[in-house]
Amino acid sequence: MSHIETLAKILLGPLLLMQGLYTRRITPKLPEAEGERQGVAGSGDALRLLIVGDSAAAGVGASTQDEALSGRLVSRLAADYQVSWKLLARSGLDSQALLALLEQHAPEPFDVVLLSIGVNDVTSTLALDQWLARQQRLMTLLCDKFAVKQIVLSPLPPMHLFPALPQPLRWYLGYRARRFNAHLADLAQRVDQCTMLTIRLAPEAGLMASDGFHPGPQIYGQWADDAAEVIDRRFRISRQ
């Protein structure tokens, strides 16, 4: 734990805890996006895509999967590939729960996985080194059990800008999210199969979901554009 984080917990601990409980109580619980969670789309070279993660991967903030991350990403990739895709995501998942979900799932081969996980780790008391160890376990599991050749990591969102969070909780979670991101980027650089997206999904007014915490359809579109570009570039190189 960093000195800043330790000091914040000592000085602000009770306040941060109260604000966290209050925010959880008053924030509207939005449903996951409705629609199919697997399918085949497009024509061209075969591309097997797995999308895994938490509420953002599950499309909370969009009414249908077509407007959410999975639908937007499949739509982009289907312009050039025959995409066989599957979505494994659930609201509330942290890294440990996602590991458990993937461990229970039958082995199935995919070329690419898009990973969206970490917000529920940041909002917990999980230490950075424990989180990184879980990210490494996720990567190993995806490569070994699902034969994944390319892992695309989504950065944690800029939580210091989330309108749903009061200060100083917003500052504290934003600080943790930035630290987690910096170390995740270092990890991604050391793992050949990994690419970390660089898009800054800034929560601009009107683009967030009504809970002030999740992306809206336009942000999901930007996220999908960035991911599709990375997937396409890496996939073409791997086929040469």
C-alpha positions as CSV (number, residue, x, y, z in Angstrom):
1,M,0.0,0.0,0.0
2,S,1.3,3.5,-0.9
3,H,2.1,6.1,1.8
4,I,-0.8,8.3,0.5
5,E,-3.3,5.5,0.7
6,T,-2.2,4.5,4.2
7,L,-2.4,8.1,5.4
8,A,-5.9,8.5,3.7
9,K,-7.1,5.4,5.5
10,I,-5.8,6.7,8.9
11,L,-7.2,10.2,8.5
12,L,-10.3,9.6,6.5
13,G,-11.1,5.9,7.2
14,P,-14.5,6.3,9.0
15,L,-15.6,9.0,6.6
16,L,-14.7,7.0,3.5
17,L,-16.5,4.0,4.9
18,M,-19.7,6.0,5.6
19,Q,-19.6,7.6,2.2
20,G,-19.1,4.2,0.6
21,L,-22.1,2.7,2.4
22,Y,-24.3,5.8,1.7
23,T,-23.3,5.9,-2.0
24,R,-24.1,2.2,-2.4
25,R,-27.5,2.7,-0.7
26,I,-28.6,5.7,-2.8
27,T,-27.2,4.7,-6.2
28,P,-29.9,3.3,-8.5
29,K,-29.4,-0.4,-9.3
30,L,-29.6,-0.6,-13.1
31,P,-30.2,-3.9,-14.8
32,E,-27.8,-5.6,-17.1
33,A,-28.5,-5.1,-20.8
34,E,-31.0,-7.4,-22.4
35,G,-30.3,-9.6,-25.4
36,E,-28.2,-12.5,-26.7
37,R,-24.9,-13.3,-25.0
38,Q,-23.5,-15.5,-27.8
39,G,-23.8,-15.8,-31.5
40,V,-22.1,-15.6,-34.9
41,A,-22.0,-12.5,-37.1
42,G,-20.3,-11.2,-40.2
43,S,-18.2,-13.0,-42.9
44,G,-14.5,-13.3,-43.6
45,D,-11.7,-15.0,-41.6
46,A,-13.0,-16.8,-38.5
47,L,-12.5,-14.9,-35.2
48,R,-13.5,-16.5,-31.9
49,L,-14.2,-13.7,-29.4
50,L,-14.8,-14.0,-25.6
51,I,-15.8,-10.9,-23.6
52,V,-15.6,-11.4,-19.8
53,G,-16.0,-9.2,-16.7
54,D,-18.2,-7.2,-14.5
55,S,-21.3,-5.0,-14.8
56,A,-19.7,-2.8,-17.6
57,A,-19.0,-6.0,-19.6
58,A,-22.6,-7.1,-19.0
59,G,-23.8,-3.8,-20.4
60,V,-25.2,-2.0,-17.4
61,G,-26.1,1.5,-18.6
62,A,-27.4,0.3,-22.0
63,S,-30.9,-1.1,-22.5
64,T,-29.8,-3.9,-25.0
65,Q,-26.6,-5.8,-25.7
66,D,-26.6,-4.3,-29.2
67,E,-26.0,-0.9,-27.6
68,A,-23.5,-2.3,-25.0
69,L,-19.9,-3.2,-25.3
70,S,-20.5,-6.7,-26.7
71,G,-22.9,-5.7,-29.4
72,R,-20.8,-2.7,-30.5
73,L,-17.6,-4.7,-30.6
74,V,-19.1,-7.6,-32.5
75,S,-20.7,-5.2,-35.0
76,R,-17.3,-3.5,-35.6
77,L,-15.4,-6.8,-36.1
78,A,-18.2,-8.4,-38.2
79,A,-17.3,-5.9,-41.0
80,D,-14.1,-7.9,-41.6
81,Y,-14.5,-11.2,-39.8
82,Q,-16.9,-14.0,-39.2
83,V,-17.1,-13.5,-35.4
84,S,-18.1,-16.4,-33.1
85,W,-18.6,-14.6,-29.8
86,K,-19.6,-15.2,-26.2
87,L,-20.2,-12.9,-23.3
88,L,-19.5,-14.1,-19.7
89,A,-20.2,-11.2,-17.4
90,R,-22.2,-10.4,-14.3
91,S,-22.8,-7.3,-12.2
92,G,-20.8,-7.2,-8.9
93,L,-18.0,-9.5,-10.0
94,D,-14.5,-8.8,-8.7
95,S,-11.4,-10.5,-9.9
96,Q,-11.8,-13.5,-7.5
97,A,-15.4,-14.0,-8.5
98,L,-14.5,-13.8,-12.2
99,L,-11.8,-16.5,-11.7
100,A,-14.4,-18.7,-10.0
101,L,-16.8,-18.2,-12.9
102,L,-14.2,-19.1,-15.5
103,E,-13.0,-22.1,-13.5
104,Q,-16.6,-23.5,-13.5
105,H,-17.0,-22.9,-17.3
106,A,-16.3,-25.8,-19.6
107,P,-13.0,-25.4,-21.7
108,E,-13.7,-23.7,-25.0
109,P,-11.1,-22.2,-27.5
110,F,-11.1,-18.5,-28.3
111,D,-8.7,-16.4,-30.3
112,V,-9.2,-13.2,-28.4
113,V,-10.6,-12.2,-25.0
114,L,-11.6,-8.7,-23.9
115,L,-11.4,-8.3,-20.2
116,S,-13.2,-5.7,-18.1
117,I,-12.6,-6.2,-14.4
118,G,-11.4,-4.2,-11.4
119,V,-13.9,-1.6,-10.3
120,N,-15.3,-3.8,-7.6
121,D,-11.7,-4.6,-6.5
122,V,-10.9,-0.9,-6.3
123,T,-14.0,-0.2,-4.1
124,S,-13.0,-3.1,-1.8
125,T,-10.0,-3.3,0.6
126,L,-8.0,-5.5,-1.7
127,A,-4.3,-4.6,-1.8
128,L,-2.6,-3.8,-5.1
129,D,-0.2,-6.8,-5.0
130,Q,-3.1,-9.2,-4.3
131,W,-5.0,-7.7,-7.3
132,L,-2.0,-8.0,-9.6
133,A,-1.6,-11.7,-8.6
134,R,-5.3,-12.3,-9.5
135,Q,-4.8,-10.6,-12.9
136,Q,-1.9,-12.9,-13.6
137,R,-4.0,-15.9,-12.6
138,L,-6.8,-14.7,-14.9
139,M,-4.3,-14.4,-17.8
140,T,-2.9,-17.9,-17.2
141,L,-6.4,-19.4,-16.9
142,L,-7.5,-17.8,-20.2
143,C,-4.4,-18.9,-22.0
144,D,-4.4,-22.5,-20.6
145,K,-8.1,-23.4,-20.4
146,F,-9.5,-21.3,-23.3
147,A,-6.4,-21.4,-25.6
148,V,-6.6,-17.6,-25.9
149,K,-3.8,-16.1,-28.1
150,Q,-4.7,-12.4,-27.5
151,I,-5.8,-10.8,-24.2
152,V,-7.1,-7.2,-24.5
153,L,-7.2,-5.5,-21.1
154,S,-9.6,-2.6,-20.4
155,P,-8.2,0.0,-18.1
156,L,-10.1,1.0,-15.0
157,P,-12.2,4.0,-15.6
158,P,-11.3,7.5,-14.2
159,M,-13.2,7.1,-11.0
160,H,-11.9,10.5,-9.7
161,L,-14.4,11.9,-12.3
162,F,-17.4,9.8,-11.4
163,P,-20.4,12.1,-10.7
164,A,-22.0,9.5,-8.4
165,L,-19.2,9.6,-5.9
166,P,-18.9,12.3,-3.2
167,Q,-15.6,13.8,-2.1
168,P,-13.2,12.6,-0.6
169,L,-14.3,9.1,-1.6
170,R,-14.1,10.1,-5.3
171,W,-10.5,11.3,-4.9
172,Y,-9.6,8.1,-2.9
173,L,-11.1,5.6,-5.3
174,G,-9.7,7.6,-8.3
175,Y,-6.2,7.4,-6.7
176,R,-6.5,3.6,-6.2
177,A,-7.8,3.2,-9.8
178,R,-4.9,5.1,-11.2
179,R,-2.4,3.0,-9.2
180,F,-4.0,-0.2,-10.3
181,N,-4.0,1.0,-13.9
182,A,-0.3,1.9,-13.9
183,H,0.7,-1.5,-12.5
184,L,-1.7,-3.3,-14.9
185,A,0.0,-1.5,-17.8
186,D,3.4,-2.7,-16.6
187,L,2.1,-6.3,-16.3
188,A,0.6,-6.1,-19.8
189,Q,3.9,-5.0,-21.3
190,R,5.6,-8.1,-19.8
191,V,3.1,-10.6,-21.2
192,D,3.4,-11.2,-24.9
193,Q,-0.3,-12.0,-25.4
194,C,-1.5,-8.9,-23.6
195,T,-2.5,-5.5,-24.9
196,M,-3.9,-2.8,-22.7
197,L,-6.3,-0.3,-24.2
198,T,-5.3,3.3,-23.9
199,I,-8.7,5.0,-24.4
200,R,-9.7,7.4,-21.7
201,L,-13.4,6.8,-21.1
202,A,-14.0,10.2,-19.5
203,P,-17.5,10.4,-18.0
204,E,-18.7,13.5,-19.8
205,A,-22.0,15.0,-19.0
206,G,-24.9,13.2,-20.7
207,L,-22.7,10.2,-21.7
208,M,-22.9,8.3,-18.4
209,A,-25.7,6.0,-17.4
210,S,-28.4,7.5,-15.1
211,D,-26.6,6.1,-12.0
212,G,-23.6,8.3,-12.7
213,F,-21.4,5.2,-12.3
214,H,-21.7,3.1,-15.6
215,P,-21.0,4.0,-19.2
216,G,-23.9,5.0,-21.5
217,P,-24.2,3.7,-25.1
218,Q,-21.9,6.3,-26.6
219,I,-19.0,5.5,-24.2
220,Y,-19.6,1.8,-25.0
221,G,-19.2,2.7,-28.7
222,Q,-15.9,4.5,-28.1
223,W,-14.6,1.5,-26.0
224,A,-15.6,-0.9,-28.7
225,D,-13.9,1.2,-31.4
226,D,-10.7,1.1,-29.5
227,A,-10.9,-2.6,-28.8
228,A,-11.8,-3.5,-32.4
229,E,-8.8,-1.6,-33.7
230,V,-6.3,-3.4,-31.3
231,I,-7.9,-6.8,-32.0
232,D,-7.8,-6.3,-35.7
233,R,-4.2,-5.1,-35.7
234,R,-2.9,-8.0,-33.5
235,F,-5.0,-10.6,-35.3
236,R,-3.7,-9.6,-38.7
237,I,-0.1,-9.8,-37.4
238,S,-0.6,-13.2,-35.9
239,R,-2.0,-14.5,-39.2
240,Q,1.0,-13.4,-41.3
